[in-house]
Amino acid sequence: MKDRETRKSSGRVIRHWVVAMLIGLGGLGAIMGWIFFYRPWDVPTKQRNFEDREKLLKARESEFAASELLTKDTRRLFPRDQQASNNSETETRQPARNVEEMLLALRELARKTDEAPEVLAFAGNNLLSELQQVGPPAIEQICREVLETDNPLSFRILLIELLGSIAQGEDSRIAGTLKAVIENKQESDALRLQALQWIGKVGTYAELSFLLGMLEETRDQRYEFALTRSISDFQNVDDDVISILTNKLQNFKHYLTPVAAIRGLKRKQSDQIRLIVREELFKEISRHSESPIEMLKIQHLVHAAGELQDSQSLETLARILEDPKFDVSVRSAAAEALGMLNSEEARVILLERLKRETDESVLVYIARAFSVCGHTEDGPILSEKSRLVSDDFTASELRRVAKSLALRRPQ
């Protein structure tokens, strides 16, 4: 009797184990099947490729943008909420505190915080916004604080940017203050370089002449670049300025100096400037140099040729686009510049290159060039190319431009 009950009990245990094993094996099989079918390690690949491609293109764009940023306004230490209204004649909203109280509060905050202007800009954001609201009426008091050498350095650096943000074009008060800072060699380099970043926005011809003289004498590569950038910011670009900026395309110490010079030259839309840029570009590509510094300079010259819409640079731009020895960023810039020319000749060159181009980064810029100079009939060619590329981001750009061309009137 006991043996029978023991056998029954053992049988139940075995059955339970068998059922459990079958369930386990079934679950394991389902998991293995899911893994085999969906391949979870590969599911995000397309999305990841798309995102990585976008990041790569943004990184290549930022190679140009970063150097361009260094030749533009300045580093941004605090938000410019009021800057959009600076050039208007609208009345500024008066804050509760007067300017003297706000400057005192900001100065005391500077004494308590780190010497880095970025830290003070963050801590004193509300005070800076209030001072911006006051606008031009606060300029004289701010100028006095900038010239006060006993004030904290971070406070003075920040006030220079504040002056630049509330200035409305040329201003002799601000220009005189910044010139005094730049002239004083006892001041810190950080303060003098900050003044140089803004004097071109507010200075007159007197300040321009001063900077031109200083540029001829300087041996410091930081000041060479800062002075070239400041000079390029002035509106009155005369023959003397053009001559000096042209000289800086060839004779420079800081690698960004020619970039700043190109930026200054291309602001004046004239045949003289087009000729200077064209000849310099031809000279650079004839050197057959592949150094990063030379490639950066060529990249900016290419953009300048496009922005100046120099049709006589067409063959040079086509040569750069065709030649694989040039960096991808330079070839991409050439495609973009050809689009800026917006001519039938440029369109034909881009169309031929579109059919043969294998670098998918360059293809993105060729597609974007068609968004400027393309015709409706180019859309199907772009769509067809999108089916031949392996990269999702490139394909999406080709399709996007093709759709936009389809909406245009036939040429």
Sine and cosine of phi, psi and omega as CSV:
sin_phi,cos_phi,sin_psi,cos_psi,sin_omega,cos_omega
0.00,0.00,-0.74,0.67,0.01,-1.00
-0.91,0.42,-0.63,0.78,0.02,-1.00
-0.89,0.45,-0.61,0.79,0.01,-1.00
-0.91,0.42,-0.71,0.71,0.01,-1.00
-0.90,0.44,-0.60,0.80,0.01,-1.00
-0.91,0.41,-0.67,0.74,0.01,-1.00
-0.90,0.43,-0.66,0.75,0.03,-1.00
-0.88,0.48,-0.70,0.71,0.00,-1.00
-0.89,0.45,-0.68,0.73,0.03,-1.00
-0.90,0.43,-0.62,0.79,0.02,-1.00
-0.89,0.45,-0.67,0.74,0.01,-1.00
-0.89,0.45,-0.66,0.75,-0.01,-1.00
-0.88,0.47,-0.68,0.73,-0.02,-1.00
-0.90,0.43,-0.68,0.73,0.01,-1.00
-0.88,0.47,-0.67,0.74,0.02,-1.00
-0.87,0.49,-0.66,0.75,0.02,-1.00
-0.91,0.41,-0.65,0.76,0.01,-1.00
-0.89,0.45,-0.71,0.70,0.02,-1.00
-0.88,0.48,-0.69,0.72,0.00,-1.00
-0.88,0.47,-0.65,0.76,0.00,-1.00
-0.91,0.40,-0.65,0.76,0.02,-1.00
-0.89,0.45,-0.67,0.74,0.04,-1.00
-0.89,0.46,-0.69,0.72,0.01,-1.00
-0.88,0.47,-0.71,0.70,0.02,-1.00
-0.90,0.43,-0.61,0.79,0.03,-1.00
-0.90,0.44,-0.69,0.73,0.03,-1.00
-0.90,0.44,-0.67,0.74,0.01,-1.00
-0.90,0.45,-0.65,0.76,0.02,-1.00
-0.90,0.45,-0.65,0.76,0.02,-1.00
-0.89,0.45,-0.67,0.74,0.01,-1.00
-0.90,0.44,-0.70,0.72,-0.01,-1.00
-0.90,0.43,-0.63,0.77,0.03,-1.00
-0.90,0.44,-0.67,0.74,0.02,-1.00
-0.89,0.46,-0.69,0.72,0.00,-1.00
-0.89,0.46,-0.70,0.71,-0.03,-1.00
-0.91,0.41,-0.65,0.76,-0.08,-1.00
-0.97,0.23,-0.72,0.69,-0.10,-1.00
-1.00,-0.01,-0.39,0.92,-0.04,-1.00
0.71,0.71,0.96,0.29,-0.12,-0.99
-0.85,0.53,-0.47,0.88,0.03,-1.00
-0.93,0.36,-0.27,0.96,-0.06,-1.00
-0.93,-0.35,-0.13,0.99,-0.04,-1.00
-0.86,0.51,-0.74,0.68,-0.05,-1.00
-0.99,0.13,0.12,0.99,-0.12,-0.99
-0.86,0.52,-0.74,0.67,-0.04,-1.00
-0.90,0.44,-0.71,0.70,0.02,-1.00
-0.90,0.45,-0.66,0.75,0.00,-1.00
-0.90,0.43,-0.67,0.74,0.04,-1.00
-0.87,0.49,-0.67,0.75,0.02,-1.00
-0.87,0.49,-0.74,0.67,-0.03,-1.00
-0.92,0.40,-0.67,0.74,0.00,-1.00
-0.90,0.44,-0.63,0.77,0.00,-1.00
-0.90,0.44,-0.68,0.73,0.01,-1.00
-0.89,0.45,-0.66,0.75,0.03,-1.00
-0.90,0.44,-0.64,0.76,-0.01,-1.00
-0.89,0.45,-0.70,0.72,0.01,-1.00
-0.92,0.40,-0.62,0.78,0.04,-1.00
-0.91,0.42,-0.58,0.81,0.03,-1.00
-0.91,0.42,-0.66,0.75,0.01,-1.00
-0.93,0.36,-0.59,0.81,0.07,-1.00
-0.92,0.40,-0.62,0.79,-0.05,-1.00
-0.93,0.35,-0.38,0.92,0.08,-1.00
-0.86,0.51,-0.64,0.77,0.08,-1.00
-0.98,0.21,-0.70,0.72,-0.09,-1.00
-0.91,0.42,-0.59,0.80,-0.02,-1.00
-0.89,0.45,-0.70,0.71,0.02,-1.00
-0.93,0.36,-0.56,0.83,0.03,-1.00
-0.93,0.38,-0.63,0.78,0.00,-1.00
-0.87,0.49,-0.63,0.78,0.02,-1.00
-0.92,0.40,-0.29,0.96,0.00,-1.00
-0.97,-0.26,0.10,0.99,0.00,-1.00
-0.98,-0.19,-0.66,-0.75,-0.21,-0.98
-0.88,0.47,-0.94,0.33,-0.03,-1.00
0.01,-1.00,0.07,-1.00,0.21,-0.98
-0.93,0.36,0.55,-0.83,-0.05,-1.00
-1.00,-0.10,0.94,-0.34,-0.04,-1.00
-1.00,0.04,-0.43,0.90,0.01,-1.00
-0.49,-0.87,0.34,-0.94,-0.06,-1.00
-0.89,0.45,0.46,-0.89,0.01,-1.00
-0.92,-0.39,0.89,0.46,-0.07,-1.00
-0.90,0.44,-0.53,0.85,-0.09,-1.00
-0.99,-0.11,-0.09,1.00,-0.17,-0.99
-0.90,0.44,-0.51,0.86,-0.02,-1.00
-0.87,0.49,-0.48,0.88,-0.04,-1.00
-0.99,-0.11,0.06,1.00,-0.06,-1.00
-0.89,0.45,-0.58,0.82,-0.07,-1.00
-1.00,-0.01,0.10,1.00,0.01,-1.00
-0.99,-0.14,0.17,-0.99,-0.01,-1.00
-0.99,-0.16,0.22,0.98,-0.03,-1.00
-0.94,0.33,0.49,-0.87,0.00,-1.00
-0.96,0.30,0.64,-0.77,0.04,-1.00
-1.00,0.08,0.55,-0.83,-0.02,-1.00
-0.98,0.21,0.79,-0.62,-0.07,-1.00
-0.99,0.13,0.80,-0.61,0.04,-1.00
-0.97,0.25,0.17,-0.99,-0.06,-1.00
-0.92,0.38,-0.63,0.78,-0.04,-1.00
-1.00,-0.03,0.42,-0.91,0.07,-1.00
-0.99,0.10,0.17,-0.99,-0.12,-0.99
-0.88,0.47,-0.68,0.73,-0.03,-1.00
-0.86,0.50,-0.67,0.74,0.01,-1.00
-0.91,0.42,-0.66,0.75,-0.02,-1.00
-0.92,0.39,-0.66,0.75,0.03,-1.00
-0.91,0.42,-0.62,0.78,0.04,-1.00
-0.89,0.46,-0.70,0.71,0.00,-1.00
-0.90,0.45,-0.65,0.76,0.00,-1.00
-0.93,0.37,-0.61,0.79,0.03,-1.00
-0.90,0.43,-0.69,0.72,0.02,-1.00
-0.91,0.42,-0.60,0.80,0.05,-1.00
-0.90,0.43,-0.62,0.78,0.02,-1.00
-0.90,0.43,-0.58,0.82,0.00,-1.00
-0.93,0.36,-0.44,0.90,-0.06,-1.00
-1.00,-0.03,-0.41,0.91,-0.09,-1.00
-0.99,-0.14,0.02,-1.00,0.03,-1.00
-0.88,0.47,0.40,-0.92,0.00,-1.00
-0.94,0.33,-0.25,0.97,-0.01,-1.00
-0.92,0.38,0.81,-0.59,0.01,-1.00
-0.86,0.51,-0.52,0.85,0.00,-1.00
-0.88,0.47,-0.62,0.79,0.01,-1.00
-0.91,0.40,-0.71,0.71,0.02,-1.00
-0.91,0.42,-0.62,0.78,0.01,-1.00
-0.87,0.49,-0.63,0.78,0.02,-1.00
-0.94,0.33,-0.72,0.69,-0.05,-1.00
-0.93,0.37,-0.57,0.82,-0.06,-1.00
-0.97,-0.25,0.47,0.89,-0.08,-1.00
-0.84,0.54,-0.68,0.73,-0.02,-1.00
-0.91,0.42,-0.66,0.75,0.02,-1.00
-0.90,0.44,-0.67,0.74,0.01,-1.00
-0.90,0.44,-0.63,0.78,0.03,-1.00
-0.90,0.44,-0.65,0.76,0.03,-1.00
-0.91,0.42,-0.65,0.76,0.02,-1.00
-0.91,0.41,-0.58,0.81,0.09,-1.00
-0.89,0.46,-0.59,0.80,0.00,-1.00
-0.90,0.43,-0.56,0.83,0.03,-1.00
-0.91,0.42,-0.67,0.74,0.07,-1.00
0.97,0.25,-0.53,-0.85,-0.09,-1.00
-0.79,0.62,-0.56,0.83,0.02,-1.00
-0.86,0.51,-0.32,0.95,-0.02,-1.00
-1.00,0.01,-0.09,1.00,-0.17,-0.99
-0.86,0.51,-0.74,0.67,-0.08,-1.00
-0.87,0.49,-0.68,0.74,0.00,-1.00
-0.93,0.38,-0.62,0.79,0.02,-1.00
-0.91,0.41,-0.66,0.75,0.02,-1.00
-0.86,0.51,-0.66,0.75,0.02,-1.00
-0.88,0.47,-0.64,0.77,-0.01,-1.00
-0.93,0.37,-0.57,0.82,0.03,-1.00
-0.90,0.44,-0.64,0.77,-0.04,-1.00
-0.98,0.18,-0.21,0.98,-0.01,-1.00
-0.97,0.23,0.96,-0.28,-0.11,-0.99
-0.93,0.36,-0.30,0.95,0.01,-1.00
-0.98,0.18,-0.22,0.97,0.01,-1.00
-0.95,0.32,0.46,-0.89,0.04,-1.00
-0.85,0.52,0.59,-0.81,-0.04,-1.00
-0.87,0.50,-0.69,0.72,-0.02,-1.00
-0.88,0.48,-0.58,0.81,0.02,-1.00
-0.91,0.42,-0.70,0.71,-0.03,-1.00
-0.94,0.35,-0.66,0.75,0.03,-1.00
-0.88,0.48,-0.68,0.73,-0.02,-1.00
-0.92,0.39,-0.60,0.80,0.00,-1.00
-0.92,0.39,-0.53,0.85,0.05,-1.00
-0.89,0.45,-0.69,0.72,0.05,-1.00
-0.91,0.41,-0.58,0.81,0.04,-1.00
-0.88,0.47,-0.67,0.74,0.06,-1.00
-0.86,0.50,-0.70,0.71,0.01,-1.00
-0.89,0.46,-0.57,0.82,-0.07,-1.00
-0.97,0.25,-0.43,0.90,-0.03,-1.00
-0.97,-0.23,-0.06,1.00,0.01,-1.00
-0.93,0.37,0.53,-0.85,0.03,-1.00
-0.87,-0.48,0.96,0.30,-0.03,-1.00
0.99,0.15,-0.48,-0.88,-0.03,-1.00
-0.87,0.49,0.70,-0.71,0.01,-1.00
-0.54,-0.84,0.93,-0.37,-0.07,-1.00
-0.91,0.42,-0.50,0.87,0.00,-1.00
-0.92,0.39,-0.75,0.66,0.00,-1.00
-0.92,0.39,-0.71,0.71,-0.03,-1.00
-0.86,0.50,-0.67,0.74,0.02,-1.00
-0.90,0.44,-0.64,0.77,0.03,-1.00
-0.90,0.43,-0.73,0.68,-0.03,-1.00
-0.92,0.40,-0.62,0.78,0.03,-1.00
-0.89,0.45,-0.66,0.75,0.02,-1.00
-0.88,0.48,-0.63,0.78,0.04,-1.00
-0.91,0.41,-0.71,0.70,-0.04,-1.00
-0.91,0.42,-0.63,0.78,-0.02,-1.00
-0.92,0.39,-0.53,0.85,-0.10,-1.00
-0.98,0.18,0.98,-0.19,-0.03,-1.00
-0.95,0.31,-0.13,0.99,0.08,-1.00
-0.98,0.18,-0.29,0.96,0.02,-1.00
-0.95,0.31,0.36,-0.93,0.01,-1.00
-0.94,0.35,0.46,-0.89,0.04,-1.00
-0.87,0.49,-0.60,0.80,-0.02,-1.00
-0.87,0.50,-0.67,0.74,-0.01,-1.00
-0.95,0.33,-0.68,0.73,-0.02,-1.00
-0.91,0.41,-0.65,0.76,0.02,-1.00
-0.93,0.38,-0.56,0.83,0.07,-1.00
-0.91,0.41,-0.64,0.77,0.05,-1.00
-0.89,0.45,-0.62,0.79,0.02,-1.00
-0.91,0.41,-0.48,0.88,0.00,-1.00
-0.93,0.38,-0.37,0.93,-0.12,-0.99
-0.91,-0.42,-0.33,0.95,-0.13,-0.99
-0.90,0.43,-0.50,0.87,0.03,-1.00
-0.91,0.41,-0.39,0.92,-0.01,-1.00
-0.98,0.19,-0.46,0.89,-0.15,-0.99
-0.86,-0.51,-0.16,0.99,-0.13,-0.99
-0.98,0.22,0.31,-0.95,0.05,-1.00
-0.96,-0.27,-0.12,-0.99,0.00,-1.00
-0.89,0.46,-0.51,0.86,0.02,-1.00
-0.88,0.47,-0.70,0.72,0.02,-1.00
-0.93,0.37,-0.59,0.81,0.03,-1.00
-0.88,0.48,-0.70,0.71,0.03,-1.00
-0.88,0.48,-0.64,0.77,0.03,-1.00
-0.88,0.47,-0.70,0.72,-0.01,-1.00
-0.92,0.39,-0.62,0.79,0.02,-1.00
-0.88,0.47,-0.66,0.75,0.05,-1.00
-0.91,0.41,-0.63,0.77,0.00,-1.00
-0.92,0.39,-0.59,0.81,-0.01,-1.00
-0.90,0.43,-0.61,0.79,0.01,-1.00
-0.91,0.42,-0.51,0.86,-0.09,-1.00
-1.00,-0.03,-0.42,0.91,-0.14,-0.99
-0.93,0.36,0.57,-0.82,0.09,-1.00
-0.88,-0.47,-0.06,1.00,-0.03,-1.00
-1.00,0.04,0.83,-0.55,-0.07,-1.00
-0.91,0.41,-0.51,0.86,0.05,-1.00
-0.90,0.43,-0.70,0.71,-0.01,-1.00
-0.95,0.32,-0.53,0.85,0.06,-1.00
-0.86,0.51,-0.74,0.67,0.01,-1.00
-0.91,0.42,-0.73,0.68,-0.04,-1.00
-0.89,0.46,-0.65,0.76,0.02,-1.00
-0.93,0.38,-0.67,0.75,0.02,-1.00
-0.88,0.47,-0.67,0.74,0.03,-1.00
-0.91,0.43,-0.68,0.73,0.01,-1.00
-0.88,0.48,-0.71,0.70,0.00,-1.00
-0.88,0.47,-0.60,0.80,0.00,-1.00
-0.94,0.35,-0.26,0.96,-0.01,-1.00
-0.99,0.13,-0.32,0.95,-0.03,-1.00
-0.94,0.34,0.57,-0.82,-0.03,-1.00
-0.98,0.21,-0.59,0.81,-0.07,-1.00
-1.00,0.09,0.99,0.11,0.00,-1.00
-1.00,0.02,0.98,-0.18,-0.01,-1.00
-0.99,-0.16,-0.11,-0.99,-0.07,-1.00
-0.89,0.46,-0.57,0.82,0.01,-1.00
-0.90,0.43,-0.68,0.73,0.01,-1.00
-0.91,0.42,-0.71,0.71,0.01,-1.00
-0.86,0.51,-0.67,0.75,0.00,-1.00
-0.89,0.46,-0.69,0.73,-0.03,-1.00
-0.94,0.34,-0.67,0.74,0.01,-1.00
-0.91,0.42,-0.62,0.78,0.05,-1.00
-0.89,0.45,-0.65,0.76,0.04,-1.00
-0.88,0.48,-0.59,0.81,-0.03,-1.00
-0.96,0.28,-0.19,0.98,0.11,-0.99
-0.94,0.34,-0.47,0.88,-0.05,-1.00
-0.96,-0.28,-0.67,0.74,-0.10,-0.99
-0.95,-0.32,0.98,-0.17,-0.05,-1.00
-0.54,-0.84,0.40,-0.92,0.03,-1.00
-0.96,-0.28,-0.67,0.75,0.01,-1.00
-1.00,-0.03,0.72,-0.69,-0.12,-0.99
-0.90,0.43,-0.33,0.94,0.01,-1.00
-1.00,-0.03,-0.10,0.99,0.00,-1.00
-0.86,0.52,-0.74,0.67,0.04,-1.00
-0.89,0.45,-0.49,0.87,0.05,-1.00
-0.90,0.43,-0.70,0.71,0.04,-1.00
-0.90,0.44,-0.62,0.78,0.01,-1.00
-0.90,0.43,-0.67,0.74,0.03,-1.00
-0.88,0.48,-0.67,0.74,0.01,-1.00
-0.88,0.48,-0.66,0.75,0.01,-1.00
-0.93,0.38,-0.64,0.76,-0.04,-1.00
-0.92,0.40,-0.68,0.73,-0.11,-0.99
-0.95,0.30,-0.16,0.99,0.05,-1.00
-0.94,0.35,-0.39,0.92,0.01,-1.00
-0.98,-0.18,0.96,-0.28,-0.03,-1.00
-0.98,0.19,1.00,-0.08,0.00,-1.00
-0.55,-0.84,0.35,-0.94,0.02,-1.00
-0.90,0.44,-0.54,0.84,0.03,-1.00
-0.88,0.48,-0.71,0.71,-0.01,-1.00
-0.93,0.36,-0.64,0.76,0.03,-1.00
-0.86,0.51,-0.66,0.75,0.02,-1.00
-0.91,0.43,-0.67,0.74,0.01,-1.00
-0.88,0.48,-0.75,0.66,-0.02,-1.00
-0.90,0.44,-0.68,0.73,-0.02,-1.00
-0.88,0.47,-0.73,0.69,-0.02,-1.00
-0.92,0.38,-0.63,0.78,0.01,-1.00
-0.92,0.39,-0.64,0.77,0.02,-1.00
-0.90,0.44,-0.72,0.70,0.01,-1.00
-0.88,0.47,-0.65,0.76,0.00,-1.00
-0.89,0.45,-0.66,0.75,-0.05,-1.00
-0.92,0.38,-0.70,0.71,-0.05,-1.00
-0.96,0.28,-0.33,0.94,0.04,-1.00
-0.98,0.22,-0.27,0.96,-0.01,-1.00
-0.97,0.24,-0.35,0.94,0.01,-1.00
0.87,0.50,0.53,0.85,0.05,-1.00
-1.00,0.04,0.63,-0.78,0.01,-1.00
-0.90,-0.43,0.33,0.94,0.00,-1.00
-0.94,0.33,0.56,-0.83,-0.01,-1.00
-0.84,0.54,-0.59,0.81,-0.01,-1.00
-0.91,0.41,-0.69,0.72,0.02,-1.00
-0.91,0.41,-0.63,0.77,0.01,-1.00
-0.90,0.43,-0.61,0.79,0.02,-1.00
-0.91,0.42,-0.68,0.73,0.02,-1.00
-0.89,0.45,-0.70,0.72,0.03,-1.00
-0.88,0.48,-0.65,0.76,-0.01,-1.00
-0.85,0.52,-0.68,0.73,0.00,-1.00
-0.96,0.29,-0.58,0.81,0.08,-1.00
-0.90,0.43,-0.63,0.77,0.04,-1.00
-0.88,0.47,-0.72,0.69,0.04,-1.00
-0.88,0.48,-0.65,0.76,0.00,-1.00
-0.89,0.45,-0.66,0.75,0.03,-1.00
-0.87,0.50,-0.63,0.78,0.04,-1.00
-0.93,0.36,-0.72,0.70,-0.03,-1.00
-0.92,0.39,-0.53,0.85,0.06,-1.00
-0.98,0.19,-0.10,0.99,-0.02,-1.00
0.77,0.63,0.78,0.63,-0.01,-1.00
-1.00,0.09,0.99,-0.14,-0.06,-1.00
-0.90,0.43,-0.39,0.92,-0.01,-1.00
-0.97,0.23,-0.14,0.99,0.09,-1.00
-1.00,0.01,0.05,1.00,-0.10,-0.99
-0.82,0.57,-0.76,0.65,-0.05,-1.00
-0.91,0.42,-0.63,0.78,0.02,-1.00
-0.91,0.42,-0.68,0.73,0.02,-1.00
-0.90,0.44,-0.65,0.76,0.03,-1.00
-0.90,0.44,-0.65,0.76,0.02,-1.00
-0.89,0.46,-0.67,0.74,0.02,-1.00
-0.91,0.42,-0.70,0.72,0.00,-1.00
-0.88,0.48,-0.59,0.81,-0.05,-1.00
-0.98,0.20,-0.46,0.89,-0.18,-0.98
-1.00,0.04,0.91,-0.42,-0.03,-1.00
-0.94,0.33,-0.16,0.99,0.01,-1.00
-0.94,0.34,-0.39,0.92,0.01,-1.00
-0.98,0.20,0.54,-0.84,0.02,-1.00
-0.86,0.52,0.50,-0.87,-0.01,-1.00
-0.83,0.56,-0.63,0.78,-0.01,-1.00
-0.90,0.43,-0.56,0.83,0.02,-1.00
-0.95,0.31,-0.70,0.71,0.02,-1.00
-0.90,0.44,-0.62,0.79,0.05,-1.00
-0.90,0.45,-0.66,0.75,0.04,-1.00
-0.89,0.45,-0.60,0.80,0.02,-1.00
-0.90,0.43,-0.65,0.76,0.05,-1.00
-0.89,0.46,-0.69,0.72,0.00,-1.00
-0.90,0.44,-0.67,0.74,-0.01,-1.00
-0.91,0.43,-0.64,0.77,0.06,-1.00
-0.87,0.49,-0.62,0.79,0.07,-1.00
-0.89,0.45,-0.62,0.78,0.00,-1.00
-0.90,0.43,-0.51,0.86,0.04,-1.00
-0.89,0.46,-0.51,0.86,0.11,-0.99
0.79,0.62,0.73,0.68,0.02,-1.00
-0.86,-0.51,0.29,-0.96,0.01,-1.00
-0.91,0.41,-0.60,0.80,0.03,-1.00
-0.89,0.46,-0.69,0.73,0.01,-1.00
-0.91,0.42,-0.63,0.77,0.01,-1.00
-0.88,0.47,-0.68,0.74,-0.01,-1.00
-0.89,0.45,-0.66,0.75,0.03,-1.00
-0.88,0.47,-0.71,0.71,0.00,-1.00
-0.90,0.43,-0.61,0.79,-0.02,-1.00
-0.91,0.42,-0.69,0.72,0.03,-1.00
-0.90,0.43,-0.64,0.77,-0.01,-1.00
-0.94,0.33,-0.57,0.82,0.03,-1.00
-0.84,0.54,-0.65,0.76,-0.06,-1.00
-0.94,0.35,-0.49,0.87,-0.12,-0.99
-0.95,-0.30,-0.21,0.98,-0.10,-1.00
-0.93,0.38,0.71,-0.70,0.01,-1.00
-0.93,-0.36,-0.35,0.94,0.03,-1.00
-0.98,0.18,0.88,-0.47,-0.14,-0.99
-0.97,0.24,-0.34,0.94,0.11,-0.99
-0.93,0.36,-0.70,0.72,0.03,-1.00
-0.90,0.43,-0.59,0.81,0.01,-1.00
-0.86,0.51,-0.58,0.81,0.02,-1.00
-0.87,0.50,-0.69,0.72,-0.03,-1.00
-0.97,0.26,-0.50,0.87,0.12,-0.99
-0.90,0.44,-0.69,0.73,0.03,-1.00
-0.87,0.50,-0.71,0.70,-0.01,-1.00
-0.91,0.42,-0.53,0.85,0.06,-1.00
-0.90,0.43,-0.60,0.80,0.02,-1.00
-0.91,0.41,-0.44,0.90,0.04,-1.00
-0.91,0.42,-0.31,0.95,0.04,-1.00
-0.99,-0.13,-0.76,0.65,-0.15,-0.99
-0.93,-0.36,0.03,1.00,-0.08,-1.00
-0.97,0.26,0.33,-0.94,0.07,-1.00
-0.94,-0.35,0.23,-0.97,0.00,-1.00
-0.84,0.54,-0.64,0.77,-0.06,-1.00
-0.94,0.34,-0.18,0.98,0.04,-1.00
-0.98,0.18,-0.31,0.95,-0.06,-1.00
-0.83,0.56,-0.78,0.63,0.00,-1.00
-0.87,0.50,-0.54,0.84,0.01,-1.00
-0.92,0.39,-0.64,0.77,0.06,-1.00
-0.91,0.41,-0.67,0.75,0.02,-1.00
-0.88,0.47,-0.68,0.73,0.02,-1.00
-0.89,0.46,-0.66,0.75,0.02,-1.00
-0.90,0.43,-0.57,0.82,-0.01,-1.00
-0.89,0.46,-0.45,0.90,0.01,-1.00
-0.99,0.15,-0.20,0.98,-0.05,-1.00
-0.99,-0.17,-0.20,0.98,-0.04,-1.00
-1.00,-0.02,0.43,-0.90,-0.04,-1.00
-1.00,-0.07,-0.31,0.95,-0.10,-1.00
-1.00,-0.03,0.78,-0.63,-0.05,-1.00
-0.90,0.44,-0.64,0.77,-0.05,-1.00
-0.91,0.41,-0.72,0.70,0.03,-1.00
-0.87,0.49,-0.69,0.72,0.01,-1.00
-0.88,0.48,-0.66,0.75,-0.02,-1.00
-0.91,0.41,-0.60,0.80,0.03,-1.00
-0.92,0.39,-0.67,0.74,0.03,-1.00
-0.88,0.48,-0.69,0.73,0.02,-1.00
-0.92,0.40,-0.64,0.77,-0.03,-1.00
-0.88,0.48,-0.73,0.69,0.00,-1.00
-0.92,0.38,-0.62,0.78,0.03,-1.00
-0.86,0.52,-0.66,0.75,0.02,-1.00
-0.91,0.42,-0.66,0.75,-0.01,-1.00
-0.92,0.40,-0.57,0.82,0.03,-1.00
-0.93,0.36,-0.53,0.85,-0.02,-1.00
-0.90,0.43,-0.40,0.92,-0.03,-1.00
-1.00,0.07,-0.15,0.99,-0.01,-1.00
-0.99,0.13,0.39,-0.92,0.08,-1.00
-0.95,0.31,0.63,-0.78,0.04,-1.00
-0.85,0.52,0.62,-0.79,-0.02,-1.00
-0.97,0.23,0.00,0.00,0.00,0.00
